[in-house]
Protein backbone atom coordinates (compact mmCIF):
# COMPACT_ATOMS: atom_id res chain seq x y z
CA UNK A 1 0.00 0.00 0.00
CA UNK A 2 1.13 3.56 -0.74
CA UNK A 3 1.99 5.63 2.34
CA UNK A 4 0.87 8.93 0.82
CA UNK A 5 -1.88 10.51 2.99
CA UNK A 6 -5.33 10.71 1.39
CA UNK A 7 -5.35 14.49 1.90
CA UNK A 8 -2.30 14.94 -0.33
CA UNK A 9 -3.11 16.87 -3.53
CA UNK A 10 -2.35 15.40 -6.95
CA UNK A 11 0.33 18.03 -7.51
CA UNK A 12 2.04 17.26 -4.20
CA UNK A 13 1.83 13.53 -4.86
CA UNK A 14 3.47 13.99 -8.26
CA UNK A 15 6.27 16.05 -6.73
CA UNK A 16 6.84 13.45 -4.01
CA UNK A 17 6.96 10.59 -6.50
CA UNK A 18 9.25 12.56 -8.80
CA UNK A 19 11.69 13.11 -5.94
CA UNK A 20 11.69 9.40 -5.06
CA UNK A 21 12.23 8.33 -8.67
CA UNK A 22 15.00 10.91 -9.01
CA UNK A 23 16.67 9.31 -5.99
CA UNK A 24 16.35 5.83 -7.51
CA UNK A 25 17.57 7.06 -10.90
CA UNK A 26 20.64 8.73 -9.42
CA UNK A 27 21.48 5.60 -7.43
CA UNK A 28 21.00 2.98 -10.16
CA UNK A 29 21.28 4.44 -13.64
CA UNK A 30 24.85 5.82 -13.58
CA UNK A 31 26.18 2.47 -12.41
CA UNK A 32 24.11 0.43 -14.90
CA UNK A 33 25.16 2.86 -17.63
CA UNK A 34 28.86 2.32 -16.84
CA UNK A 35 28.34 -1.44 -16.89
CA UNK A 36 26.73 -1.24 -20.33
CA UNK A 37 29.48 0.99 -21.71
CA UNK A 38 32.04 -1.60 -20.58
CA UNK A 39 29.95 -4.48 -21.93
CA UNK A 40 29.37 -2.94 -25.33
CA UNK A 41 32.98 -1.86 -25.70
CA UNK A 42 34.15 -5.43 -25.04
CA UNK A 43 31.62 -6.75 -27.53
CA UNK A 44 32.51 -4.53 -30.49
CA UNK A 45 36.13 -3.49 -29.98
CA UNK A 46 36.89 -6.24 -32.46
CA UNK A 47 35.80 -3.65 -35.06
CA UNK A 48 38.86 -1.57 -34.19
CA UNK A 49 41.13 -4.57 -33.74
CA UNK A 50 40.17 -5.48 -37.30
CA UNK A 51 42.10 -2.50 -38.68
CA UNK A 52 45.40 -4.35 -38.11
CA UNK A 53 44.41 -7.76 -36.77
CA UNK A 54 43.33 -9.10 -40.16
CA UNK A 55 46.65 -8.25 -41.75
CA UNK A 56 48.69 -9.56 -38.80
CA UNK A 57 46.84 -12.89 -38.72
CA UNK A 58 46.15 -13.11 -42.48
CA UNK A 59 42.37 -13.32 -41.95
CA UNK A 60 39.94 -12.56 -44.80
CA UNK A 61 36.90 -10.30 -44.47
CA UNK A 62 34.72 -13.43 -44.47
CA UNK A 63 36.63 -14.89 -41.52
CA UNK A 64 36.30 -11.61 -39.66
CA UNK A 65 32.58 -11.31 -40.39
CA UNK A 66 31.90 -14.88 -39.28
CA UNK A 67 34.00 -14.45 -36.14
CA UNK A 68 32.36 -11.14 -35.25
CA UNK A 69 28.93 -12.64 -35.79
CA UNK A 70 29.37 -16.06 -34.16
CA UNK A 71 29.33 -14.26 -30.81
CA UNK A 72 25.57 -14.03 -31.26
CA UNK A 73 25.05 -17.76 -31.72
CA UNK A 74 26.28 -18.33 -28.17
CA UNK A 75 24.28 -15.28 -27.10
CA UNK A 76 21.12 -16.66 -28.73
CA UNK A 77 21.38 -20.14 -27.18
CA UNK A 78 21.80 -18.94 -23.60
CA UNK A 79 19.78 -15.71 -23.52
CA UNK A 80 16.40 -16.97 -22.31
CA UNK A 81 17.83 -19.40 -19.70
CA UNK A 82 20.06 -16.63 -18.40
CA UNK A 83 17.16 -14.20 -17.93
CA UNK A 84 15.03 -16.81 -16.17
CA UNK A 85 17.92 -17.63 -13.83
CA UNK A 86 18.35 -13.93 -13.03
CA UNK A 87 14.65 -13.64 -12.22
CA UNK A 88 15.08 -16.51 -9.73
CA UNK A 89 18.47 -15.83 -8.10
CA UNK A 90 18.48 -12.02 -8.28
CA UNK A 91 20.22 -9.39 -10.39
CA UNK A 92 23.13 -8.73 -8.04
CA UNK A 93 24.80 -12.13 -8.24
CA UNK A 94 23.83 -12.93 -11.81
CA UNK A 95 24.87 -9.64 -13.39
CA UNK A 96 28.18 -9.86 -11.49
CA UNK A 97 28.74 -13.40 -12.79
CA UNK A 98 28.07 -12.30 -16.36
CA UNK A 99 30.44 -9.33 -16.22
CA UNK A 100 33.35 -11.18 -14.60
CA UNK A 101 33.24 -14.12 -17.02
CA UNK A 102 32.93 -11.98 -20.15
CA UNK A 103 35.81 -9.71 -19.09
CA UNK A 104 38.10 -12.73 -18.75
CA UNK A 105 37.09 -14.11 -22.15
CA UNK A 106 37.35 -10.71 -23.84
CA UNK A 107 40.91 -10.35 -22.59
CA UNK A 108 41.68 -13.87 -23.81
CA UNK A 109 40.95 -12.75 -27.40
CA UNK A 110 44.46 -11.28 -27.43
CA UNK A 111 45.88 -14.80 -27.72
CA UNK A 112 43.98 -15.68 -30.94
CA UNK A 113 46.24 -16.92 -33.76
CA UNK A 114 43.95 -19.00 -36.00
CA UNK A 115 40.41 -18.65 -37.40
CA UNK A 116 39.22 -21.57 -35.25
CA UNK A 117 40.52 -19.90 -32.07
CA UNK A 118 38.83 -16.67 -33.15
CA UNK A 119 35.50 -18.44 -33.68
CA UNK A 120 35.67 -20.35 -30.38
CA UNK A 121 36.56 -17.34 -28.23
CA UNK A 122 33.85 -15.19 -29.84
CA UNK A 123 31.26 -17.94 -29.33
CA UNK A 124 32.22 -18.32 -25.65
CA UNK A 125 32.11 -14.55 -25.19
CA UNK A 126 28.51 -14.63 -26.43
CA UNK A 127 27.67 -17.42 -23.98
CA UNK A 128 29.22 -15.44 -21.13
CA UNK A 129 27.44 -12.17 -21.95
CA UNK A 130 24.03 -13.76 -22.66
CA UNK A 131 21.42 -12.24 -20.39
CA UNK A 132 23.17 -8.99 -19.51
CA UNK A 133 21.20 -6.54 -21.67
CA UNK A 134 17.75 -8.15 -21.29
CA UNK A 135 18.54 -8.72 -17.63
CA UNK A 136 18.99 -4.99 -17.08
CA UNK A 137 15.87 -4.21 -19.13
CA UNK A 138 13.97 -6.65 -16.91
CA UNK A 139 15.59 -5.21 -13.80
CA UNK A 140 14.36 -1.70 -14.67
CA UNK A 141 10.77 -3.03 -14.81
CA UNK A 142 11.15 -3.93 -11.12
CA UNK A 143 11.65 -0.23 -10.29
CA UNK A 144 9.92 1.98 -12.87
CA UNK A 145 6.31 1.93 -14.21
CA UNK A 146 5.68 1.97 -17.95
CA UNK A 147 5.11 5.73 -18.05
CA UNK A 148 8.70 6.36 -16.90
CA UNK A 149 10.41 3.44 -18.58
CA UNK A 150 11.27 5.01 -21.93
CA UNK A 151 13.45 7.66 -20.32
CA UNK A 152 15.09 5.13 -18.00
CA UNK A 153 15.79 2.81 -20.92
CA UNK A 154 17.35 5.74 -22.75
CA UNK A 155 19.63 6.64 -19.84
CA UNK A 156 20.82 3.04 -19.77
CA UNK A 157 21.03 2.48 -23.51
CA UNK A 158 23.02 5.58 -24.33
CA UNK A 159 25.82 3.34 -23.10
CA UNK A 160 26.03 2.17 -26.72
CA UNK A 161 26.82 5.55 -28.32
CA UNK A 162 28.89 6.64 -25.31
CA UNK A 163 30.94 3.46 -25.78
CA UNK A 164 31.52 4.72 -29.31
CA UNK A 165 32.32 8.27 -28.24
CA UNK A 166 34.81 7.09 -25.60
CA UNK A 167 35.84 3.79 -27.16
CA UNK A 168 36.70 5.10 -30.61
CA UNK A 169 39.44 7.53 -29.57
CA UNK A 170 40.54 5.22 -26.73
CA UNK A 171 40.83 2.20 -29.03
CA UNK A 172 42.72 4.18 -31.65
CA UNK A 173 45.11 5.54 -29.02
CA UNK A 174 45.75 2.10 -27.48
CA UNK A 175 46.50 0.55 -30.87
CA UNK A 176 48.95 3.33 -31.71
CA UNK A 177 50.57 3.87 -28.31
CA UNK A 178 51.00 0.24 -27.26
CA UNK A 179 51.87 -1.37 -30.61
CA UNK A 180 55.03 -3.43 -30.20
CA UNK A 181 55.21 -3.06 -26.40
CA UNK A 182 56.21 -6.36 -24.77
CA UNK A 183 56.31 -7.83 -28.27
CA UNK A 184 52.51 -7.59 -28.64
CA UNK A 185 50.46 -6.03 -31.42
CA UNK A 186 48.30 -2.98 -30.68
CA UNK A 187 45.11 -5.02 -31.07
CA UNK A 188 46.31 -7.47 -28.39
CA UNK A 189 46.74 -4.62 -25.92
CA UNK A 190 43.32 -3.37 -26.97
CA UNK A 191 41.58 -6.58 -25.87
CA UNK A 192 43.53 -6.75 -22.62
CA UNK A 193 43.17 -3.15 -21.43
CA UNK A 194 39.52 -2.72 -22.40
CA UNK A 195 38.55 -5.85 -20.44
CA UNK A 196 39.75 -4.41 -17.13
CA UNK A 197 36.81 -2.01 -16.50
CA UNK A 198 34.31 -4.87 -16.97
CA UNK A 199 36.15 -6.97 -14.42
CA UNK A 200 36.23 -4.15 -11.87
CA UNK A 201 32.54 -3.29 -12.37
CA UNK A 202 31.55 -6.95 -12.13
CA UNK A 203 33.16 -7.21 -8.70
CA UNK A 204 31.54 -3.91 -7.62
CA UNK A 205 28.10 -5.22 -8.64
CA UNK A 206 28.24 -7.80 -5.83
CA UNK A 207 28.34 -5.00 -3.28
CA UNK A 208 26.35 -2.23 -4.97
CA UNK A 209 23.28 -3.53 -6.79
CA UNK A 210 20.11 -4.38 -4.78
CA UNK A 211 17.94 -7.20 -6.11
CA UNK A 212 14.67 -5.32 -5.62
CA UNK A 213 12.93 -2.30 -4.12
CA UNK A 214 12.43 -4.19 -0.86
CA UNK A 215 16.14 -5.12 -0.67
CA UNK A 216 17.41 -1.55 -1.03
CA UNK A 217 18.95 -0.13 2.15
CA UNK A 218 18.91 3.48 0.92
CA UNK A 219 15.12 3.86 0.66
CA UNK A 220 12.80 4.52 3.59
CA UNK A 221 9.87 2.20 4.26
CA UNK A 222 7.43 4.83 2.99
CA UNK A 223 9.46 5.26 -0.22
CA UNK A 224 9.54 1.52 -0.79
CA UNK A 225 5.78 1.30 -0.27
CA UNK A 226 5.12 4.05 -2.84
CA UNK A 227 7.38 2.46 -5.45
CA UNK A 228 5.95 -1.03 -4.89
CA UNK A 229 2.38 0.28 -5.11
CA UNK A 230 3.14 1.95 -8.46
CA UNK A 231 4.65 -1.23 -9.87
CA UNK A 232 1.70 -3.30 -8.64
CA UNK A 233 -0.73 -0.82 -10.21
CA UNK A 234 1.22 -0.83 -13.47
CA UNK A 235 1.23 -4.63 -13.62
CA UNK A 236 -2.52 -4.78 -13.02
CA UNK A 237 -3.37 -2.62 -16.04
CA UNK A 238 -4.30 -4.42 -19.24
CA UNK A 239 -4.23 -8.09 -20.17
CA UNK A 240 -0.69 -9.23 -19.45
CA UNK A 241 0.56 -12.75 -19.98
CA UNK A 242 2.39 -14.28 -17.03
CA UNK A 243 2.87 -17.73 -18.58
CA UNK A 244 6.40 -18.62 -19.69
CA UNK A 245 5.09 -21.27 -22.09
CA UNK A 246 2.67 -18.77 -23.61
CA UNK A 247 5.54 -16.48 -24.59
CA UNK A 248 6.71 -18.89 -27.30
CA UNK A 249 3.29 -19.04 -28.99
CA UNK A 250 2.38 -15.37 -28.66
CA UNK A 251 2.35 -13.73 -32.14
CA UNK A 252 2.84 -10.29 -30.59
CA UNK A 253 6.12 -11.46 -29.06
CA UNK A 254 7.34 -12.83 -32.39
CA UNK A 255 6.39 -9.58 -34.18
CA UNK A 256 8.45 -7.69 -31.62
CA UNK A 257 11.34 -10.12 -32.16
CA UNK A 258 11.16 -9.46 -35.92
CA UNK A 259 11.14 -5.69 -35.39
CA UNK A 260 14.10 -5.93 -33.04
CA UNK A 261 15.98 -8.16 -35.50
CA UNK A 262 15.74 -5.38 -38.09
CA UNK A 263 16.88 -2.82 -35.54
CA UNK A 264 19.89 -4.98 -34.61
CA UNK A 265 20.83 -5.40 -38.26
CA UNK A 266 21.46 -1.67 -38.26
CA UNK A 267 23.19 -1.59 -34.89
CA UNK A 268 25.77 -4.24 -35.74
CA UNK A 269 26.20 -3.08 -39.30
CA UNK A 270 27.37 0.21 -37.80
CA UNK A 271 29.17 -1.18 -34.74
CA UNK A 272 31.37 -3.66 -36.60
CA UNK A 273 31.98 -1.58 -39.73
CA UNK A 274 31.91 2.10 -38.73
CA UNK A 275 35.72 2.25 -38.38
CA UNK A 276 36.05 0.54 -41.77
CA UNK A 277 33.63 2.99 -43.42
CA UNK A 278 35.44 6.00 -41.94
CA UNK A 279 38.79 4.62 -43.08
CA UNK A 280 37.41 3.97 -46.58
CA UNK A 281 36.38 7.63 -46.88
CA UNK A 282 40.07 8.58 -46.90
CA UNK A 283 41.21 8.52 -43.23
CA UNK A 284 44.25 6.30 -42.66
CA UNK A 285 45.63 6.81 -39.13
CA UNK A 286 44.00 4.59 -36.47
CA UNK A 287 43.78 7.43 -33.94
CA UNK A 288 42.13 9.73 -36.49
CA UNK A 289 39.63 6.98 -37.35
CA UNK A 290 38.85 6.60 -33.67
CA UNK A 291 38.35 10.33 -33.15
CA UNK A 292 36.06 10.67 -36.16
CA UNK A 293 33.89 7.67 -35.20
CA UNK A 294 33.02 9.60 -32.02
CA UNK A 295 31.01 12.09 -34.11
CA UNK A 296 28.19 9.73 -35.23
CA UNK A 297 27.97 8.28 -31.74
CA UNK A 298 27.69 11.75 -30.19
CA UNK A 299 24.75 12.44 -32.49
CA UNK A 300 23.33 9.10 -31.35
CA UNK A 301 23.48 10.15 -27.68
CA UNK A 302 21.55 13.35 -28.35
CA UNK A 303 18.94 11.70 -30.57
CA UNK A 304 18.38 8.81 -28.15
CA UNK A 305 17.60 11.10 -25.23
CA UNK A 306 15.37 13.45 -27.26
CA UNK A 307 13.34 10.70 -28.95
CA UNK A 308 12.80 8.77 -25.70
CA UNK A 309 11.70 11.91 -23.88
CA UNK A 310 9.30 12.84 -26.67
CA UNK A 311 7.82 9.31 -26.80
CA UNK A 312 7.20 9.30 -23.04
CA UNK A 313 5.74 12.81 -23.02
CA UNK A 314 3.39 12.16 -25.95
CA UNK A 315 2.66 8.53 -24.94
CA UNK A 316 3.28 7.62 -28.58
CA UNK A 317 5.69 4.81 -29.50
CA UNK A 318 4.95 3.46 -32.99
CA UNK A 319 5.72 6.53 -35.11
CA UNK A 320 8.67 7.53 -32.96
CA UNK A 321 10.24 4.14 -33.65
CA UNK A 322 9.24 3.98 -37.31
CA UNK A 323 10.53 7.44 -38.26
CA UNK A 324 13.80 6.93 -36.39
CA UNK A 325 14.38 3.52 -37.99
CA UNK A 326 13.61 4.83 -41.51
CA UNK A 327 16.03 7.74 -41.02
CA UNK A 328 18.66 5.26 -39.86
CA UNK A 329 18.26 3.34 -43.12
CA UNK A 330 18.43 6.53 -45.15
CA UNK A 331 21.65 7.56 -43.41
CA UNK A 332 23.36 4.25 -44.14
CA UNK A 333 22.28 4.42 -47.78
CA UNK A 334 23.65 7.96 -48.15
CA UNK A 335 26.93 6.89 -46.51
CA UNK A 336 27.58 4.71 -49.56
CA UNK A 337 26.61 7.45 -52.01
CA UNK A 338 29.14 9.84 -50.43
CA UNK A 339 31.58 7.16 -49.28
CA UNK A 340 34.65 8.85 -50.78
CA UNK A 341 34.00 12.24 -49.12
CA UNK A 342 34.97 12.36 -45.44
CA UNK A 343 32.63 15.22 -44.46
CA UNK A 344 29.54 14.01 -46.32
CA UNK A 345 30.15 10.39 -45.31
CA UNK A 346 30.35 11.41 -41.65
CA UNK A 347 27.13 13.44 -41.95
CA UNK A 348 25.34 10.44 -43.46
CA UNK A 349 26.78 8.05 -40.87
CA UNK A 350 25.72 10.46 -38.12
CA UNK A 351 22.15 10.44 -39.42
CA UNK A 352 22.19 6.64 -39.71
CA UNK A 353 23.65 6.15 -36.25
CA UNK A 354 21.32 8.67 -34.58
CA UNK A 355 18.24 7.18 -36.22
CA UNK A 356 19.11 3.58 -35.46
CA UNK A 357 20.19 4.14 -31.83
CA UNK A 358 17.15 6.22 -30.91
CA UNK A 359 14.84 3.31 -31.77
CA UNK A 360 16.11 1.17 -28.89
CA UNK A 361 14.70 2.82 -25.73
CA UNK A 362 11.36 3.26 -27.48
CA UNK A 363 11.28 -0.38 -28.54
CA UNK A 364 12.01 -1.73 -25.05
CA UNK A 365 8.83 -0.18 -23.66
CA UNK A 366 6.88 -2.66 -25.83
CA UNK A 367 7.46 -6.10 -24.18
CA UNK A 368 6.47 -5.05 -20.65
CA UNK A 369 3.17 -3.78 -22.08
CA UNK A 370 2.01 -7.36 -22.72
CA UNK A 371 4.17 -9.48 -20.40
CA UNK A 372 4.53 -9.72 -16.64
CA UNK A 373 6.31 -11.83 -14.02
CA UNK A 374 8.36 -14.79 -15.22
CA UNK A 375 6.82 -14.36 -18.69
CA UNK A 376 8.46 -10.93 -18.90
CA UNK A 377 11.82 -12.51 -18.07
CA UNK A 378 11.39 -15.17 -20.75
CA UNK A 379 9.81 -12.82 -23.30
CA UNK A 380 12.43 -10.11 -23.01
CA UNK A 381 15.12 -12.78 -23.26
CA UNK A 382 13.47 -14.36 -26.31
CA UNK A 383 13.01 -11.05 -28.14
CA UNK A 384 16.56 -9.99 -27.41
CA UNK A 385 18.09 -13.34 -28.38
CA UNK A 386 16.19 -13.59 -31.68
CA UNK A 387 16.87 -9.93 -32.44
CA UNK A 388 20.55 -10.31 -31.69
CA UNK A 389 20.89 -13.09 -34.24
CA UNK A 390 21.17 -10.08 -36.53
CA UNK A 391 24.56 -9.64 -34.92
CA UNK A 392 25.53 -12.88 -36.65
CA UNK A 393 23.70 -12.23 -39.93
CA UNK A 394 24.76 -8.60 -40.39
CA UNK A 395 28.59 -8.83 -40.19
CA UNK A 396 28.63 -12.24 -41.88
CA UNK A 397 26.73 -10.97 -44.94
CA UNK A 398 28.53 -7.61 -45.03
CA UNK A 399 31.91 -9.35 -44.78
CA UNK A 400 31.02 -11.87 -47.50
CA UNK A 401 29.66 -9.15 -49.81
CA UNK A 402 32.82 -7.11 -49.32
CA UNK A 403 34.99 -10.09 -50.31
CA UNK A 404 32.79 -10.72 -53.36
CA UNK A 405 32.34 -7.11 -54.54
CA UNK A 406 35.41 -5.44 -53.05
CA UNK A 407 33.21 -2.82 -51.37
CA UNK A 408 31.00 -2.47 -48.28
CA UNK A 409 28.29 -0.72 -50.34
CA UNK A 410 26.17 -3.81 -51.06
CA UNK A 411 26.30 -4.80 -47.41
CA UNK A 412 25.18 -1.33 -46.30
CA UNK A 413 22.26 -1.45 -48.77
CA UNK A 414 21.21 -4.72 -47.16
CA UNK A 415 21.42 -3.27 -43.65
CA UNK A 416 19.60 -0.06 -44.66
CA UNK A 417 16.79 -2.14 -46.15
CA UNK A 418 16.43 -4.05 -42.89
CA UNK A 419 15.97 -0.77 -40.96
CA UNK A 420 13.25 0.39 -43.35
CA UNK A 421 11.51 -3.00 -43.02
CA UNK A 422 11.64 -2.64 -39.23
CA UNK A 423 9.95 0.75 -39.53
CA UNK A 424 7.11 -0.81 -41.52
CA UNK A 425 6.69 -3.72 -39.09
CA UNK A 426 6.52 -1.33 -36.13
CA UNK A 427 3.43 0.29 -37.63
CA UNK A 428 1.65 -3.09 -37.64
CA UNK A 429 1.48 -3.08 -33.85
CA UNK A 430 -1.86 -2.03 -32.33
CA UNK A 431 -1.75 1.58 -31.19
CA UNK A 432 -3.58 0.73 -27.96
CA UNK A 433 -0.98 -1.90 -27.07
CA UNK A 434 2.22 0.11 -27.22
CA UNK A 435 1.19 3.75 -26.78
CA UNK A 436 1.24 3.84 -22.97
JOGI-V713306 format. One record per pair of residues at least 24 apart in sequence whose C-alpha atoms are under 8 Angstrom apart, sorted by the first residue. I is the first residue (numbers start at 1). J is the second residue. Records with the same first field share a line. If there is no record, write none. Layout:
# JOGI-V713306
I = J / J
This chain:
# JOGI-V713306
1 = 225 / 226 / 228 / 229
2 = 222 / 225 / 226 / 227 / 228 / 229
3 = 222 / 223 / 225 / 226
4 = 226
17 = 226
20 = 223
21 = 144
25 = 152
28 = 209
29 = 152 / 155 / 156
30 = 156
32 = 136 / 156
33 = 155 / 156 / 157 / 158 / 159
34 = 159
35 = 198 / 201 / 202
36 = 133 / 156 / 157 / 159 / 160
37 = 159 / 160 / 162 / 163
38 = 163 / 194 / 195 / 197 / 198
39 = 99 / 198
40 = 159 / 160 / 163
41 = 163 / 164 / 167 / 194
42 = 103 / 106 / 191 / 194 / 195
43 = 106
44 = 271 / 272
45 = 167 / 171 / 190 / 191
46 = 272
47 = 271 / 272 / 273 / 274 / 275 / 276
48 = 168 / 171 / 172 / 187 / 275
49 = 175 / 186 / 187 / 188 / 190
50 = 187
51 = 275 / 276 / 286
52 = 187
53 = 187
57 = 113 / 114
59 = 115
60 = 403
61 = 399 / 400 / 402 / 403
62 = 396 / 399 / 400 / 403
63 = 115 / 399
64 = 399
65 = 395 / 396 / 397 / 398 / 399 / 400
66 = 119 / 392 / 395 / 396 / 399
67 = 115 / 118 / 119 / 122
68 = 122 / 272 / 391 / 392 / 395 / 396
69 = 391 / 392 / 393 / 394 / 395 / 396
70 = 119 / 122 / 123 / 126 / 392
71 = 119 / 122 / 123 / 124 / 125 / 126 / 127 / 391 / 392
72 = 123 / 126 / 388 / 389 / 390 / 391 / 392
73 = 123 / 126 / 389 / 392
74 = 123 / 124 / 125 / 126 / 127 / 130
75 = 123 / 126 / 127 / 128 / 129 / 130 / 131 / 385 / 388
76 = 130 / 385 / 386 / 388 / 389
77 = 127 / 385
78 = 127 / 130 / 131
79 = 130 / 131 / 381 / 382 / 384 / 385
80 = 131 / 377 / 378 / 379 / 380 / 381 / 382 / 385
81 = 378 / 381
82 = 130 / 131 / 381
83 = 131 / 134 / 135 / 377 / 378 / 381
84 = 374 / 377 / 378
86 = 135
87 = 374 / 377
90 = 211
91 = 135 / 139 / 209 / 210 / 211
92 = 205 / 206 / 207 / 208 / 209 / 210 / 211
93 = 205 / 206
95 = 132 / 135 / 202 / 205
96 = 201 / 202 / 203 / 204 / 205 / 206
97 = 202
98 = 128 / 129 / 130 / 131 / 132 / 202
99 = 128 / 129 / 132 / 198 / 199 / 201 / 202
100 = 198 / 199 / 202 / 203
101 = 128 / 129
102 = 128 / 129 / 198
103 = 195 / 196 / 198 / 199
104 = 195 / 199
106 = 191 / 192 / 195
107 = 191 / 192 / 193 / 194 / 195
108 = 191 / 192
109 = 188 / 191
110 = 187 / 188 / 189 / 191 / 192
111 = 188
131 = 381
134 = 380 / 381 / 384
135 = 377 / 381
137 = 364 / 380
138 = 376 / 377 / 380
141 = 368
142 = 212 / 213 / 231
143 = 212 / 213 / 227 / 228 / 231
144 = 227 / 231
145 = 230 / 231 / 234
146 = 234 / 365 / 368 / 369 / 436
147 = 312 / 315 / 436
148 = 312
149 = 365
150 = 308 / 309 / 311 / 312 / 361 / 362 / 364 / 365
151 = 305 / 308 / 309 / 312 / 361
153 = 361 / 362 / 364
154 = 304 / 305 / 308 / 360 / 361
155 = 305
157 = 360 / 361
158 = 300 / 301 / 304 / 305
161 = 297 / 298 / 300 / 301 / 357
162 = 297 / 298 / 301
164 = 293 / 294 / 297
165 = 293 / 294 / 295 / 297 / 298
166 = 294
167 = 290
168 = 289 / 290 / 291 / 292 / 293 / 294
169 = 287 / 288 / 289 / 290 / 291 / 293 / 294
170 = 290
171 = 287 / 290
172 = 286 / 287 / 288 / 289 / 290 / 291
173 = 286 / 287 / 290
175 = 286
176 = 286 / 287
235 = 372
238 = 370
239 = 370
240 = 369 / 370 / 371 / 372
241 = 370 / 371 / 372 / 375
242 = 371 / 372 / 373 / 374 / 375 / 376
243 = 374 / 375
244 = 374 / 375 / 378 / 379
245 = 375
246 = 375
247 = 375 / 378 / 379
248 = 379
253 = 367 / 379 / 383
254 = 383
255 = 425
256 = 366 / 367 / 383
257 = 382 / 383 / 384 / 386 / 387
258 = 386 / 387 / 422 / 425
259 = 387 / 422 / 423 / 425 / 426
260 = 363 / 383 / 384 / 387 / 388 / 422
261 = 386 / 387 / 388 / 389 / 390 / 422
262 = 387 / 390 / 418 / 419 / 421 / 422
263 = 325 / 356 / 359 / 360 / 387 / 418 / 419 / 422
264 = 387 / 388 / 390 / 391
265 = 390 / 391 / 393 / 394 / 415 / 418 / 419
266 = 328 / 329 / 356 / 394 / 415 / 416 / 418 / 419
267 = 353 / 356 / 357
268 = 390 / 391 / 394 / 395
269 = 394 / 395 / 398 / 412 / 415
270 = 353
272 = 395
277 = 339 / 408
278 = 342 / 345 / 346
280 = 339 / 340
281 = 339 / 340 / 341 / 342 / 345
282 = 340 / 341 / 342
283 = 342
292 = 346
295 = 346 / 350
296 = 346 / 347 / 349 / 350 / 351 / 353 / 354
297 = 350 / 353 / 354
299 = 350 / 351 / 353 / 354
300 = 350 / 353 / 354 / 355 / 357 / 358
301 = 354
302 = 354
303 = 354 / 355 / 357 / 358
304 = 354 / 357 / 358 / 359 / 360 / 361
305 = 358
307 = 358 / 362
308 = 358 / 361 / 362
311 = 362
315 = 435 / 436
316 = 434 / 435 / 436
317 = 362 / 363 / 434 / 435 / 436
318 = 426 / 427 / 429 / 431 / 434 / 435
319 = 426 / 427
320 = 359 / 362
321 = 358 / 359 / 362 / 363 / 423 / 426
322 = 359 / 422 / 423 / 424 / 426 / 427
323 = 355 / 423
324 = 354 / 355 / 356 / 358 / 359 / 423
325 = 355 / 356 / 359 / 419 / 420 / 422 / 423
326 = 355 / 419 / 420 / 423
327 = 351 / 352 / 355 / 356
328 = 352 / 353 / 354 / 355 / 356 / 416 / 419
329 = 355 / 356 / 415 / 416 / 417 / 418 / 419 / 420
330 = 416
331 = 355 / 416
332 = 412 / 413 / 415 / 416
333 = 412 / 413 / 416
336 = 409 / 412
356 = 419
365 = 434
366 = 433 / 434
369 = 433 / 434 / 436
370 = 433
